[in-house]
Amino acid sequence: MNVEKDKGDAATGRLAQVRAVTFDVGGTLIQPSPSVGHIYAEVAARNGRKGVSPEILNRRFAMAWNGLKSFNHSREEWAALVDETFGAVDGEKPSETFFPEIYDRFAEPEAWRVFEDALPALDALAAMDLYLGVVSNWDERLRPLLEKLGLNKYFQAVIVSCEVAFTKPSPVIFEQAARMLGEAPEHILHVGDSSTHDVAGARSAGFQALLLERGSKDAGAGVIASLLELEGLMGGNGF
């Protein structure tokens, strides 16, 4: 396996002999709807914490999330993250009151929106007889959520970090995907919205990789602005 050549091909936008495509989930296929802050505020209001600004919660969540050194998606870690997000708001900690309701809320399809380019892209790739999979840093809520959203039918392999005890960007989680898909890593393309977790992680396992910067006007080599671009790229990859 010439990993360096495959890395170079992906970096320049050339895809070689792709037989399977794996996807990140959050930020790639789906996103919270209308936002994390709105859902947090909604649940807080039902529990007597009215008037909490969704916009402030969104900013505080982003700061807390971006400040994480590591995150294994355990329930305890989520509780601590929610507490930090509500940190400047008076009252008891959510972990001591309504956190279980927040946790359960994000297990429901109503809390999520499937990106408009996701289903057409998945349909197109499935029609090309490519194997499809998910490689996601998530918890036990992901599999039921994918089913409720009608996405699970597309995937021959769903690799969830909580089940394999490794999170992206570890190459181990990608190696698990390759084994489940029954394809050599160099013939698998991974697509995600994180340059570290998705692109660097996938390439460390020998995968090809593309970074999704949805809506970008200046997408360069190795970057796509929409999942709809994948059909054209697959059509010229020599498979």
Secondary structure, DSSP 8 states (H G I E B T S, - for coil): --HHHHHHHHHTT---S--EEEE--BTTTEEESS-HHHHHHHHHHHTT-TT--HHHHHHHHHHHHHT-S-----HHHHHHHHHHHTTTSSSS-GGGTTHHHHHHHTTSGGGEEE-TTHHHHHHHHHHTT-EEEEEE---TTHHHHHHHTT-GGG-SEEEEHHHHT--TT-HHHHHHHHHHHTS-GGGEEEEES-IIIIIIHHHHTT-EEEEE-TT-SS--TTEES-TTHHHHHHHTS--
